[in-house]
């Protein structure tokens, strides 16, 4: 995972322009900080890195199956 990071205030972040479709026109999406640096908990990643993460989770490489089950269980089941 070479393209994932946790955003830190003042850090330089590489970004790409997002686009949106309006009718038959394609326009740059509105720029705001939520779209360009802030992920949930300030984490940003690429699709390729997220696929690696998902693969590692599903193959029990990162954590055991029991730990993963506990991590995704609704709070009332714990």
Residue pairs with C-beta under 8 A, 6 or more apart in sequence:
1 45
1 49
1 52
1 53
2 49
3 45
3 46
3 48
3 49
4 43
4 44
4 45
4 46
4 49
4 50
4 53
5 13
5 43
5 44
5 45
6 41
6 42
6 43
6 44
7 13
7 37
7 38
7 39
7 42
7 43
7 44
8 42
13 36
13 37
13 44
15 36
15 37
17 28
17 29
18 28
18 29
18 35
19 26
19 27
19 28
19 29
20 26
20 27
20 28
20 29
21 27
29 35
37 44
38 44
39 45
45 53
53 62
55 61
56 62
57 63
57 68
60 68
63 71
70 78
